[in-house]
Every structure is written in C-alpha cells, then in structure tokens.
Amino acid sequence: MSATIRQLVRVSTGRQAEEGHSLDQQEHRGADYAKREEKTHVVYREEGVSGASKRRPKRDRLLADLQPGDVVLVTSLDRLGRSTRDLLETFDLIEAKGATLVSLREAIDTSTAAGRLLRTILAAVAEFERELGRERTANGIAGRARSSGKPWGAPAYGYRKTADGHWEPDPGERDVFVRIFRERVERGMSKNGIAAALTRDGVPTRKGARAWSASVVGRILSGREGLGEFHHGGEWRRGQHEPLIDENTWRAAQKMDEQGRRYAPGARGRLPKRHLFVRGALRCVCGDAMLPRTSQDSADVYVCRSHKADSSRCPLPPLRRDVIDGHALAMFEDASLDLDATRRQVETQLSAQVAEVGAQLERAEREASLAIERYRRVQRDYQNGVIDGADWAEQRPDLIAERDAATAEVERLRAQAENTARGLANIDAESETLRRWAELRAAVAGLISGTGTDVKAFRAAFASVFDEVRLRDQAWVRDRISEDVDAMVRGEMPEGPVLFGRVGEYVMDFYGSWERVAVGFDVPSNIGVGSGVPL
C-alpha cells in the first residue's frame, strides 16, 4: 500500500469553524504539498477545538489510521498541540507507527535528525508562548482588580453581584452572615454549634440546602470578604463593596480559632466531651503528650503516649481525669477566671436570644404578608377578568399552600418568642453564670455527665491564658523551689511558672500569661430549666 499524507487541520474558535476560512486555507496548503509529493491526501478536520484540549477525536483518529511510511502533515506545530509534553508524546506515537511528521511553517521533517531536534525545540517554544498568554491574561485581570476594586468570580456569602460586576450585600444572606459572627464571638459557640443552629432554624445555604456544615461556617468566619475585601492573585485586595462586620469582630473570631488550634495542632477527629486536656495540651513528666482515654473499667484517665507505647520508656501510670481536671479548674478559678466578665457575656447572650427570635418573627411576618398579598392579587385578577378560570384554578392551590405555610411559621415563631421571653424574664445573669460554673465543676468531678459545650468553652478560655501544663515529680519541684529561693535572695525574679497544683505524687506546672478572662458558655434557648446542681 502506498504511503499516504494525512493532514490535521484545526481551528480553536467556533467563529473560525463557522467561517471555515482558516480550515480551507490549511487544507489548500496541504493539497499543494501532497500534489508535489504525488501522494494520496487525507484530511482530518477539527472545528472549534483548542490545541490544549485533552479530547481530540480527529487527531486520535489520524494517529490510529497511521501506516508505516505515512506522513502526518500540519501547517504549524500548534495544530497538533500546545503542551511540550503532549507534542513530544504525539511525536513518539508517530515514530512508533513508522511514520514521519512534516510542519510547513517551521519547515520540519522528522525523517531527518535536524528535523527531530528542531521539532523538540519548537514544541517548547509553543508551550512558552501559551504560558506567556496565560500570564498576560492573569496580569490583566489583576490590574483590573487593583484599579477598579471589582472582584473576580462568584460573590462571597453575604453578597450578590450587581449589573456592573461589583458586589453588594444580599438581603437574604446579610443577616445570616452577621449572625454567624455574633454567635461565634459574642456567644462563644463552636462552628458545629452554629451549623446545627442554622439547620435547626431552617436557614437555607447559598445553594438552597437545609443542612449547614462546620466547614462552610468556618470558610465564612475565616474569609475577609465581610470586611470589604476580596481575594485575587494570592492576596487580599480592597473592594468597593460595603463591609458587613468590623475589623475587631473579625479579629476576635480568628483569635478563637487560634486558641482552639492549641488543642489540636494539625490534628483532626472528634474531641472527648469530658477531658479538659486534649491533643498535647498536657505534657507528661517525660515530656510526651498525655492522651485522654477511657480505661477498661470505664474510668476517664490521662495516659502518657510513651507509657502507652512501651511502659519501660516512661513509668508514669494512667492518672484519673477528675483529679487532673479538678486541679486545673481550681487553678483557673484562682488565677484567671473573671466572673463579672462571664456574667456580662451571659447577660448579652440572653438578650441576644430574645432579639434573634424577634428578628426571625419579623422576617416571617413580612414573608407571610407577601404571601397573603400574592394570593389576593391573583384572586383580584381572576375576579376582574385579567386571568381566566383555568389559570386561577391552576395557581390557587399553590398560593393557598404558600399562604398557609407562611402563616403557620409566624404562629410558631410568635409562640417561640413568647416562651423565650417568658423563660428568660425570670433568669438572672449572675445566678445563671454561677449555675453553669457549678455544673462545670460537677462535670469535671464526675458527679454528673455534663455538657460538651461547657467543657469546650472552658478549654477555649483555659488555652487563652495557659500556654502549657506539665506534670513534674516531687524531686524536680524541690530543686526548682530551691532555685527560686536562691534567685529571690539574690534579688532576681525567678523565671518560668510560679503556680503549682499538687496531684498525688506529682505536681502540675502551669505556664501562661495569667490574665483574667471570661468563659464563653453557650447558653441554650431552654435555659430556664435548672439542673439542680448545688452551688
């Protein structure tokens, strides 16, 4: 069978494909070449296909049809592809079939050594030109973003895009955005708690889903879009959109995340509900981490990581959680607990609950008014002859269902608002603070099961003042106290920790800033029901 010239012609835009000029010109040049070589000419046409595309059916068909001695003809190398790697792989396939490549513009003929060298060099140049085009496009977009303050891409949660491409607050998402930050900063709620509350209240996500996740809440809290900025080109830029929160609120949310990461540096997974020290917050005498565990007899303990792996490496036996946590709680109360600030925070949370339910009720009443008005408007149109009976009969069931659902939601929220106001009216913020603190003491001591929320709140507050807690044996303490006394005699301030809490034969050694802080308890909506825990 005589050798065949198989030509690939391609254009990358739909407009060129429709006009056909570039395709026809490429094919015409190929026909002239085949005529000079006196060989059969077969054309494979790719219309509106990018050279960078991985799906190239016509090119793949050409390669499959190749026979030994055939010639693959292109008017330029970029007809085959733009990536150096892709071009070189195509060259290898052509040579494996016993065929050669000819590119008219670059005067390449791979049947010669010089042609094979040149084809590799030019393939690299083609990719360089493509990357240069990408860089110019990216620089153009970045320049536009810097000069105009116009964000690129989909708006962040809380915003919508205007006709000129800028962002503006989205009425349906703005209140939710502010609520997320308020519940995180003012109420000290966890991301999981915020997601659960939004899901419970039927707040839809951006995509319309009913279930929120902690990861979505986390992205909203960590982004700077709500400060009037947008992210582009690896950096945050000032936009022209209106901020939804202030800088202090945003920084407070980031500080809470930073405190939380002290307990879980780079780690993932569910935290225990009762242990105060998790993921390396408590260090053993040997310096390794104390792991929160439940023993075979269902007792909560802390176990040295080295001891757990090999008891000969560390002799420290498992220590009871209630003893360790009890001393930590007592130390925190003596050194850092600010009860007045905690009371004020609880008072703010109680007021925020009433305001939140009231805001939900106002929104529901507006939606109910709109639903009622839509029903009446369509009804009037039917009565005035604007729409016929068939249209009225088709729309009426949906309008009635929408009206009744909106009205029922108003009644539900109205009852919830009344119950919340009635329940909270008799709650004193100071007594509630003392009750929650007593409940936390009882949970730490193992007298009640306790709530994971209170333990999480204490962990965050504890991490904000204590950088590290270590266990020491008595010999170390005696030596250290002696050093401190000698330093004081010399008129020097002793370095390191100065507070200790005795745990059996060991001592807990606290390092930290010793400032007084509030505990951000998450006060639930059913707070009026007491626990019966004695103060």
C-alpha positions in Angstrom: 0.0 0.0 0.0 1.4 3.4 -1.0 2.2 6.0 1.7 -0.5 8.5 2.5 -0.3 12.1 3.6 -2.6 12.5 6.5 -3.3 16.2 7.3 -4.7 17.5 10.5 -6.4 20.9 10.2 -7.8 22.7 13.3 -9.3 26.0 14.4 -9.8 26.8 18.1 -12.9 29.1 18.0 -16.4 28.4 16.9 -16.5 31.5 14.8 -13.5 30.4 12.7 -15.1 27.0 12.4 -18.3 28.5 11.1 -16.5 30.8 8.6 -14.2 28.0 7.5 -11.5 30.3 6.1 -8.7 29.0 8.3 -9.7 25.4 7.7 -9.9 25.9 4.0 -6.5 27.7 3.8 -4.8 24.9 5.8 -6.4 22.2 3.7 -5.4 24.0 0.5 -1.7 24.2 1.5 -1.8 20.6 2.4 -3.3 19.6 -1.0 -0.5 21.5 -2.7 2.1 19.7 -0.7 0.6 16.3 -1.5 0.4 17.1 -5.2 4.2 17.9 -5.2 4.9 14.7 -3.4 2.5 12.8 -5.7 0.8 11.0 -2.7 -2.7 10.5 -1.6 -4.1 13.3 0.6 -6.5 12.6 3.5 -7.8 15.4 5.7 -8.9 15.3 9.4 -10.8 18.4 10.3 -11.1 19.7 13.9 -13.5 22.6 14.1 -13.7 24.8 17.2 -11.3 22.6 19.2 -8.5 24.0 21.4 -5.0 22.7 21.0 -4.8 22.3 24.7 -7.9 20.1 24.9 -7.4 16.5 26.0 -10.3 15.4 23.9 -9.2 15.4 20.2 -11.2 12.8 18.4 -10.0 13.7 14.9 -6.3 13.8 15.9 -6.7 10.4 17.7 -8.4 9.0 14.6 -5.5 10.2 12.5 -3.0 8.5 14.8 -5.0 5.3 14.8 -5.1 5.2 11.0 -1.3 5.7 10.5 0.6 3.1 8.5 4.3 2.7 8.0 5.7 5.3 5.6 2.8 7.7 6.1 3.3 11.4 6.6 1.5 13.4 9.3 1.1 16.9 7.8 0.3 20.1 9.7 0.6 23.7 8.6 2.2 24.5 12.0 3.1 22.6 15.2 0.4 24.2 17.2 -2.2 22.4 15.1 -1.0 19.2 16.9 -1.0 20.7 20.4 0.4 23.4 22.6 1.9 21.5 25.5 5.5 20.4 25.1 4.7 17.1 26.9 1.7 16.5 24.7 3.6 17.3 21.5 6.5 15.0 22.4 4.1 12.2 23.2 2.5 12.7 19.8 5.9 12.7 18.1 6.7 9.3 19.8 3.4 7.8 18.6 4.0 8.9 15.0 7.5 7.4 15.0 6.3 4.2 16.7 3.9 3.8 13.7 6.8 4.1 11.3 5.5 7.5 10.0 7.1 10.9 9.9 5.9 14.5 10.7 6.1 17.5 8.4 5.2 21.0 9.6 5.1 23.5 6.8 5.5 26.8 8.7 8.5 25.6 10.7 10.0 23.5 7.8 10.2 20.4 10.0 10.7 17.0 8.5 11.2 14.3 11.2 12.7 11.9 8.7 16.0 13.8 9.3 18.0 14.2 12.5 17.9 18.0 12.2 14.2 17.9 11.9 13.8 15.8 15.0 15.9 18.3 17.0 14.1 21.3 15.7 10.7 19.8 16.4 11.6 19.4 20.1 12.9 23.0 20.4 9.9 24.5 18.7 7.5 22.4 20.8 9.0 24.0 23.9 8.7 27.5 22.3 5.0 26.8 21.6 4.3 26.0 25.2 6.2 29.1 26.3 4.1 31.3 24.1 0.9 29.7 25.6 2.1 30.2 29.2 3.0 33.8 28.3 -0.5 34.4 27.1 -1.9 33.0 30.3 0.4 35.3 32.3 -0.7 38.3 30.3 -4.4 37.4 30.9 -3.9 36.9 34.6 -1.9 40.2 34.9 -4.7 42.0 33.0 -7.3 40.6 35.4 -5.2 41.5 38.4 -4.6 45.1 37.0 -8.3 45.5 36.6 -9.0 44.3 40.1 -6.4 46.7 41.6 -7.6 49.7 39.7 -11.4 49.2 39.9 -11.8 47.2 43.1 -14.0 44.9 41.2 -13.9 41.3 42.5 -13.4 38.4 40.1 -15.6 35.4 40.2 -18.7 34.4 42.2 -19.7 36.7 45.2 -18.8 35.5 48.7 -21.6 34.5 51.0 -23.5 37.6 52.2 -23.1 39.4 48.9 -24.6 39.4 45.4 -23.2 40.7 42.1 -24.6 44.0 40.7 -25.1 44.8 37.0 -21.6 46.4 36.8 -19.9 43.4 38.3 -19.3 44.8 41.8 -20.7 43.2 44.9 -23.5 44.5 47.2 -25.0 43.0 50.4 -27.5 40.3 49.7 -30.7 41.0 51.7 -31.4 37.3 52.2 -27.8 36.4 53.4 -26.6 39.6 55.2 -28.4 38.8 58.5 -27.2 35.2 58.5 -23.6 36.4 57.9 -23.8 38.8 60.8 -25.5 36.1 63.0 -22.7 33.6 62.3 -20.1 36.1 63.6 -22.2 37.2 66.5 -22.8 33.6 67.7 -19.1 32.8 67.3 -17.7 36.0 69.0 -20.4 37.1 71.5 -21.9 33.7 72.4 -18.7 31.6 72.1 -20.5 29.0 70.0 -18.5 26.4 68.1 -18.7 26.1 64.4 -20.6 22.8 64.7 -23.0 24.5 67.1 -23.6 27.4 64.7 -24.2 25.0 61.8 -26.6 23.0 63.9 -28.5 26.2 65.0 -28.8 27.4 61.4 -30.0 24.0 60.3 -32.5 23.8 63.2 -33.9 27.2 62.3 -34.4 26.3 58.7 -31.9 28.8 57.3 -31.0 27.8 53.7 -27.4 27.7 52.5 -26.2 29.5 49.4 -27.1 26.5 47.3 -30.5 26.1 48.9 -29.7 23.2 51.1 -31.2 22.9 54.6 -28.3 21.4 56.3 -25.3 23.6 57.2 -21.8 22.1 57.9 -19.0 23.3 60.2 -16.7 23.6 57.2 -19.0 26.1 55.5 -19.3 28.1 58.7 -15.5 28.0 59.0 -15.0 29.4 55.5 -17.3 32.3 56.2 -15.6 33.1 59.5 -12.0 32.9 58.1 -12.6 35.0 54.9 -12.1 38.8 54.8 -14.9 39.4 52.3 -17.1 40.7 55.1 -14.5 43.4 55.7 -15.0 44.9 52.2 -12.1 42.9 50.7 -11.8 40.2 48.0 -9.1 37.6 47.3 -7.3 37.5 44.0 -3.8 36.6 42.8 -2.9 35.1 46.2 -3.6 38.3 48.2 -6.5 40.2 49.7 -7.5 43.5 47.9 -9.7 46.3 48.9 -13.0 46.2 47.1 -15.8 48.8 46.8 -18.4 46.6 48.4 -19.9 47.5 51.8 -18.4 45.7 54.9 -20.8 43.6 56.9 -18.7 43.4 60.1 -15.9 45.5 61.6 -12.3 44.6 61.9 -12.4 44.0 65.7 -15.2 41.4 65.3 -13.3 39.6 62.6 -10.1 39.5 64.6 -12.0 38.2 67.7 -13.3 35.3 65.6 -9.7 34.5 64.3 -8.4 34.6 67.9 -10.9 32.0 68.9 -9.8 29.7 66.1 -6.2 30.2 67.2 -7.0 29.3 70.7 -8.8 26.2 69.5 -5.8 25.1 67.4 -3.7 25.0 70.6 -5.6 21.8 71.5 -5.5 20.3 68.1 -2.4 21.5 66.1 -2.7 19.9 62.7 -5.0 17.2 64.0 -8.4 16.1 63.1 -11.2 14.0 64.6 -13.7 14.1 67.4 -12.6 15.5 70.7 -13.7 13.8 74.0 -16.6 15.5 75.8 -15.3 15.4 79.3 -11.4 15.7 79.3 -10.2 19.3 79.7 -6.7 18.5 78.2 -6.7 17.1 74.6 -4.1 16.6 71.9 -1.0 17.6 73.6 -2.3 20.3 76.0 -1.0 18.3 79.0 2.6 17.0 79.0 4.0 14.1 80.9 7.0 14.0 83.3 8.9 12.6 80.4 7.8 15.4 78.1 5.5 13.4 75.9 1.8 14.2 75.5 -0.8 12.9 77.9 -3.6 11.3 76.0 -7.3 11.4 77.1 -8.5 7.8 77.4 -11.2 5.7 79.0 -9.9 2.7 80.8 -11.2 -0.9 80.7 -13.3 -0.2 83.9 -14.9 2.9 82.1 -12.9 5.4 84.2 -11.7 8.6 82.5 -7.9 8.8 82.6 -4.9 10.5 81.1 -2.2 8.2 79.7 1.3 9.1 78.7 1.9 8.4 75.0 5.3 6.9 75.7 4.0 4.8 78.5 1.1 3.6 76.3 3.6 2.5 73.6 6.2 1.0 75.9 5.8 1.1 79.7 9.6 0.8 80.1 10.1 4.1 78.4 8.0 6.0 81.0 7.0 4.7 84.4 4.1 7.2 84.9 0.9 5.2 85.3 -2.5 6.4 84.0 -3.9 9.3 86.1 -7.5 9.9 86.8 -9.1 12.6 84.8 -11.2 14.1 87.6 -8.1 14.6 89.7 -6.1 16.3 87.0 -9.0 18.4 85.6 -10.1 19.3 89.1 -6.8 20.9 89.9 -6.7 22.7 86.6 -10.2 24.1 87.1 -9.2 25.3 90.6 -6.0 26.9 89.3 -8.0 28.7 86.6 -10.5 30.0 89.1 -7.8 31.3 91.3 -5.6 32.8 88.6 -7.7 33.7 85.6 -11.5 33.4 85.9 -13.3 36.8 85.5 -16.8 36.1 86.9 -18.0 39.6 86.2 -17.0 39.4 82.6 -18.5 36.0 82.3 -21.8 37.3 83.8 -21.8 40.2 81.4 -21.3 37.8 78.5 -24.1 35.5 79.6 -26.3 38.6 80.0 -25.5 39.6 76.4 -26.3 36.1 75.2 -29.7 36.1 77.0 -30.6 39.4 75.4 -29.4 38.2 72.0 -31.7 35.2 72.2 -34.7 37.4 72.6 -33.5 39.7 69.8 -32.8 36.8 67.5 -36.2 35.2 67.9 -37.8 38.6 67.4 -35.8 39.2 64.2 -36.9 35.8 62.9 -40.5 36.6 63.7 -40.3 40.0 61.8 -38.9 38.2 58.7 -41.6 35.6 58.9 -44.3 38.3 59.3 -43.0 40.1 56.2 -43.0 36.8 54.2 -46.5 36.0 55.4 -47.7 39.4 54.3 -46.2 39.0 50.9 -47.8 35.5 50.5 -51.2 36.8 51.5 -50.9 39.8 49.1 -49.9 37.5 46.3 -53.0 35.3 46.9 -55.2 38.4 46.9 -53.7 39.9 43.9 -54.2 36.8 41.8 -57.7 36.5 43.2 -58.5 40.1 42.1 -57.0 39.4 38.6 -59.4 36.5 38.3 -62.4 38.5 39.6 -61.6 41.4 37.2 -61.2 39.0 34.2 -57.5 39.6 33.8 -56.9 35.8 34.1 -59.4 33.1 33.2 -60.8 30.3 35.3 -58.2 27.8 34.2 -55.3 30.0 35.3 -57.0 30.7 38.6 -57.7 27.0 39.2 -54.1 26.1 38.4 -52.5 28.8 40.7 -54.9 28.8 43.6 -53.7 25.6 45.4 -50.1 26.7 45.3 -51.0 30.2 46.5 -53.1 28.8 49.4 -50.4 26.4 50.4 -47.8 29.2 50.4 -50.0 31.5 52.4 -50.9 28.8 55.0 -47.3 27.7 55.4 -46.1 31.3 55.9 -48.9 32.0 58.4 -48.2 28.8 60.3 -44.5 29.8 60.5 -45.5 33.2 62.0 -47.6 31.5 64.7 -44.8 29.1 65.5 -42.2 31.8 65.9 -44.7 34.0 67.8 -45.2 31.2 70.3 -41.4 30.6 70.5 -40.8 34.3 71.1 -43.4 34.4 73.9 -41.9 31.3 75.5 -38.4 32.5 75.2 -39.2 35.9 76.7 -41.2 34.3 79.5 -38.5 31.8 80.3 -35.7 34.4 80.2 -37.5 37.0 82.2 -37.0 35.1 85.4 -33.4 34.3 84.7 -30.8 36.4 86.5 -27.5 36.5 84.5 -25.4 36.3 87.7 -27.2 33.3 89.1 -27.1 31.6 85.7 -23.3 32.2 85.5 -22.9 30.6 88.9 -25.2 27.7 88.0 -23.2 27.0 84.8 -19.9 27.2 86.6 -21.2 24.8 89.3 -22.4 22.5 86.6 -18.9 22.6 85.0 -17.3 21.8 88.4 -19.7 18.8 88.9 -19.0 17.6 85.4 -15.2 17.8 85.9 -15.5 16.0 89.2 -17.5 13.2 87.5 -20.7 13.9 89.6 -22.9 14.5 86.5 -22.5 13.7 82.8 -22.2 17.4 82.0 -22.5 19.0 78.6 -19.7 19.0 76.0 -20.5 22.7 75.2 -19.4 23.9 78.7 -16.2 21.8 78.5 -15.4 23.3 75.1 -16.0 26.8 76.4 -13.6 26.1 79.3 -11.0 24.7 77.0 -11.0 27.8 74.9 -10.8 30.1 77.9 -8.0 28.0 79.5 -6.0 28.0 76.3 -6.2 31.8 76.2 -4.1 32.1 79.4 -2.2 28.9 79.9 0.3 28.1 77.1 1.3 24.7 78.5 0.7 22.5 81.5 3.3 19.9 82.6 3.5 17.2 85.2 6.5 17.2 87.4 7.8 14.8 90.0 8.5 16.0 93.6 12.3 15.9 93.1 12.0 18.4 90.3 9.8 20.6 92.4 12.2 20.6 95.4 15.1 21.5 93.1 13.0 24.2 91.4 11.8 25.8 94.6 15.4 25.8 95.8 16.5 27.6 92.7 13.6 30.1 93.0 14.5 30.8 96.7 18.2 31.4 95.8 17.2 33.7 93.0 14.9 35.7 95.3 17.7 36.0 97.9 20.0 37.4 95.1 17.2 39.9 94.2 16.4 38.2 90.9 13.0 37.3 89.6 12.6 33.5 89.2 12.0 32.5 85.6 9.2 30.3 84.4 6.0 29.3 86.2 5.2 30.3 89.7 1.9 28.4 90.2 1.6 24.8 91.1 -1.1 22.3 91.9 -0.3 19.0 93.6 -1.7 15.8 92.1 -0.7 12.9 94.3 3.0 12.3 94.0 3.2 14.8 91.1 2.8 18.5 90.6 1.0 20.3 87.7 3.2 23.1 86.4 1.3 25.9 84.7 2.9 28.3 82.1 0.9 31.2 80.9 0.1 34.9 80.8 -2.1 34.9 84.0 -4.6 37.4 82.7 -8.3 37.3 83.8 -10.8 36.2 81.1 -14.4 35.3 80.7 -15.7 31.8 79.9 -18.0 31.9 76.8 -20.7 29.5 77.9 -23.1 28.6 75.1 -26.5 29.5 76.7 -29.2 27.3 75.1 -32.7 28.6 74.4 -34.2 26.3 77.2 -32.0 27.8 79.8 -35.0 28.4 82.2 -34.9 24.7 83.1 -32.5 24.3 86.1 -30.1 21.4 86.5 -30.5 21.1 90.3 -26.7 21.2 90.8 -25.9 22.8 94.2 -23.6 25.8 94.2 
